[in-house]
Amino acid sequence: MQHLNCNLLPLRPAWIHKCYNCEKTLSVDYYHAGSSVIRRDFSDGRAVPPYGPVYPVIIKCSKCETIFWTNNLIRIRTYVKSPKAGSNIKIDERWEKSERAAFLTLDEYIEALTKCINRSTCEELNYEEEEYIRLRILWGFNDRMRGGEPLFQHDSDKAAFTENIYWLLKDLNMNDSFHRTKIAELHRNLGEFEKCMEVLKMDRRTPNDWMYDAFEKECNLKSTLVFEFPRMGISRKLYQQNDIELYISEGRIIDSGKAKRAVYNRIKFELPNYLWNEIDTAFGDYWNNVIGMGEYIYEGQIEQHIYNHMKSRKIIFEYEKVEIITNIIFDYMSMTGGLFED
């Protein structure tokens, strides 16, 4: 699958694997997009470039054209192809020319559904494996649109696209709020706009729910195509220990130093530095790992998390003060172009 010119960078070291059939050696690398990019988030759940490191989970041997699950291949060794300058690591010439395994293309993911994927023994796909492939088939079709190409390019594409959606829909759970967004999007892809909005209404949180409004706009336009969520300020959140860094759509950054100054300029009580560090840590943990991209922030969510974090560290700190500090951080984010604008 193409990654839409998102400039993924290989991480060291690589894993060297051997093809079961022809014993060709393949280098399987982890990739990341770097910390300074602005990610784009789409209605099908795809982020471009992806969040966090990724690697080819399924690969195709270019010599014998067999498709494998990477974790079922024989790993020969770990290998550093490009050691850092000044490093004592020596390049091993035996693995220098190993072919770098690529992510599958859309056609290859479709091929993987119809072939018995080769392991040490030949087995059919289990549900999780088929779901993994089918989601990437959906993304592969939609990547055409993201890349400015027509969604359907061959006579068989529409039938394959539709069949894939029905398969994805059949095991999604309407009682799971995370699944409901997926269900709504798949109904929209099928042109079932009323069903899409009925599902989304189950999770509509406020009259100005940005995700609901984005889907409603597309349904009113009778659009079945994938769309990019509007950048309402924060496109990518990055947290580092004792450092709140929020990547903004305009490329600006809210850093912990400025957020800290905003807090200390407005509070009317003492806040030792070690307490600020604990609040900073808890805020960043909840923001990145619990809320995640695009989730609505309920009143009191972050405050309660910070308060519980302080209690777990046996720190006595009034909940009202946590509320004051959190609100100041939100105010500062709003003033600098963050998500929480009126």
N, C-alpha and C positions, 0 to 999 in steps of 0.2 A: 504494500500500500504506500502510495506517495505521501510524503509529509509536508507538502505544500510550501516548499522553500523556507522551512522554519529553522534551517541551519542547526540541526542537531549535531552535537559534538561528541566524538567517541571518548569514553572514560577509560582510563587504564585501571587494571590490566585486562587483556582479552582472554577468553577461554578458547582453547584449541580443542575441537571435536573431530571425530572421524566418522565418515559416512559408513553406515552398515553395509551398503551394497558394493561400493567401489573403493572404499577406504580413502577417498579424497579428504584432505584435511581442510577444516573450515574454522575461521576465526569468528567467534560470536562476541560482539562488543556490547557493553552498556552505552547508552547515549543520553545526553541531557541537553537542554536548550540554553544553559547559562542562566545567571541570576538577574540579568538586566533586561530581559525581553518582556514585552507586553503580550499576554496571551489573549486569544480570541475564543470565546465560548459560544457553542452552537446548540440549537434546539435538540439535536440528536444525542447530546451528551458528550460530544467530542470537543476537546480543547486543542487548539493549535497555537504553538507547539504543546505537547502533552505536559502535564504536571509531573515532576519527578523524573527519575531515570527510567528509561525503557530499553528493552532489548528484543530481538526477534524471537518470539515464543515458538513460532513454527517457521521452518526454513525449507528451502528447496535446493537440493544438490545440483549445481549447474552441469555436472558431468553426467550423472545417470538420471537426473530429473526426478529423483525420489523425494517426496515430501515427508519431513520428520518433525515431531515435537522435540524441541531442543533439549529439554531435560531428560529425554529418553535416549539421547545419543551417548556414545562413549566419550567421556572427557579425558583427553590425553594429558593436558597440562594447562597451567595458567601461564600467560606469556605477556611480557611488557614489550610492546612494539616500539614505543617512542619514549624512552625514559627521559626524565627531566634533566636539564643541563646541570652538570656537576654531580649527577647520580653515579653510584658505583655499579648500578645494574648494567650488565652487558647484554647486548642484543644477540639472541640465539639465531644463527642463520638458518637452522633447520625449519623454523617456523616463520621466518621473515616473509616468505612468499605465500603463506596461507591465504586463501581467498576469504574476504570479509563477507560473512553471511548477510543477506539483504532481507528486509521485510517483504512479505508476500504482496503481490499485486492483487487487484480485485479478481481477475480471472483465475489466479492461483488459489485464492481462498475458495472460490466456487469449485474449482477442481478438487480441493481438499475434501469437500463434502461428498463427492461422488467416488473418491478413491478410498481404498483401505489404507489408512496412514500407517506406514511401516514402523514397527518397533522391533524388539527382539522376537516377539510373536505378533502375528497379524490379528488385530482386534477391531471391532467396530467402535465408532465414537461414542463416548458416554455423553450424558446431557450437558455437563459443564463444558466439555470440549466443543460440542456442537454449538452451544450458546456463544462461546468465545468467538468461533469462526463466523457465525451468522451476524453478530454485532459488527464485526469488521467488514462483512459484506455490505451491511447497511452504510457504514462509514465510507466504504470504498465507492459506492454509488454516489453518495452525497459529496465526496471529495471532488467529483467531477464538477459539481455546481460551485463548490468553493474555489475551484481552479478556473472558473469561467467557461466550462464546457457544458454541452447538453447532458442531461441526466441519463437519457436513453440513447445509445449510439448503435445498437444492433436490434434486429427484429425480436430477439428473445429476451431483451433486457427488461421490458416492462413486466413480463410474466415472472421472471426470476426475482425481480424487486418485490413484487406483490406477494409472491409465495413466501419469500423470506420474512416479510412483515407479519403475515399470518402465523408463521411459526413462532416468531418472537412474542406475539400477543398471547398465544395459547397458555403459557405457563406463568404469565405475570399476575401478581396478586393484587386485586383491587383494594384489599384491606391494608396494604402496605403503602404508606405515603410516598416512599421513594419510588415504588413501582408506578404509582398513579401518574407521575409526570411522563414517564416512558409510554404508558398506555395512551395518554392524551396525544402525545406527539405521533405515535404510530397511527392512531385513528385519523389525525389530520393528514398524514401522508397518504392515507387511503381516500381522502376527500370526504371523510365523515366528520364534518365540522361541528355539528350539534353534539355528537358524542364526545368530541374533544373538549368542548367547553363545559359539558356536564361533569366530566371527570375533574377538570380543573377547579370547578366551583366548590368541590369538596374540600379543597385546601386553600381557598382564597382567604387571605388573612386580613386585609384592609381594603378599603375602596380604591387605594392607589397601589395595589400589589403589582410590582413592576413585571414579574414573570407572567402573571395572568394577563396584564395589559398587552404584553408583547405577543402572546398567543392569540388573544382576541383580535388584535390588529391583523394578523395573518389570516385568521379564519374569516374575518369580514372581507378580506381581499380574495377569499376562496383560493388561497395559495396552499398547495400541498408540498412545497419545496422546503428544504432545510433553510433556516435563517440564523443569522448571528444576533445574539442578545445585545441590546444597546449597552454601551459602556457608560454606566451611571456613576463613574468616578473610579472606583477600585476595580481593576481588572485582574490583578494578581496580588495575593498576599504572601509575604515572605517574612517569616519570623526567625530571629536569631536570639540566642540567650541574652537576656537583659538588653534587648534592642527591638523596638517595634518598628518594622519597616513595611510600609504599605506602598506597593507600586501603583501609581495613578495612571489613568488613561492618557493624560498629557505627558507622561514620562517623568513627572515630579515625584518626589519621595517624601513621605512623612517619617522623620527619623525620631529615635527615642529622645535625643537631646532636646528637640523642639517640643515634643509632646510633654516631656518632663518639665520644661520651663513654663509651658502653658498651665500645667497643674500647679506648680509651686507659686506662680503669680496670682492664682485665684483662691487657693485654699486659705482658710483662717485658722488652721490648726497645724501642729508640728507633724512632720512626716520624715522620719529618719531615712537616710539613703537606703539602708538594708530593706526597709519596708517597701520603698518604691521599687526596688529590684524584684521583690516577691510579687507585687502587683503587676509589674511589667511582664514577668514570666507567665503568670496565670492568664493575663489578658491575651498574650500572644498564643499560648497553647490553645485556648478556647477558640480564638478567632480562626486559626489555621486548621486545627485538627478536629474540632467539634462542629462548628458552624459550617465551614467549607465554603466554596464558591457558590454564590447565588442564593444561599439560604436566608430566609427572613430572620431577623433578630428580634425575638420576643422581649418585651419589657422585663427586666430583672434577670435575664439569662446569664449574661456575663458577670453581673454583680454577684449572683449567687455562686457562680463558679469560683470567682476570686475569693469570696468569703470562705467557701469550703476549703480552698487551697490554703488559706491562712490558718484555718483551724487544724488542718492536717499537719501543718508545720508547728502546731502548738503556739501560734501567735494570736494574742487577743487584740482584735481590731474591730471597731464598731462598723456594723453593716451600713449605717447612714453615711459614714465617711467613704466607704467603698462606692456607694452610689454617687456621691459628689465627685469623686475622682474619675469614675467612668464617664459621667456626663460631661465633664470638662474635656476628656479625650475625644468624645463624640463631637462636641462643639468644635474642637480644633480641627478635626477631620472635615467637618462640614465647611468651615471657613476656608480650607485649603483645597476644596474641590473634591471632597470624599463622597462616599456613598450616601451619607445621611443628610442630604439636602432636602429642604422643605419643597 
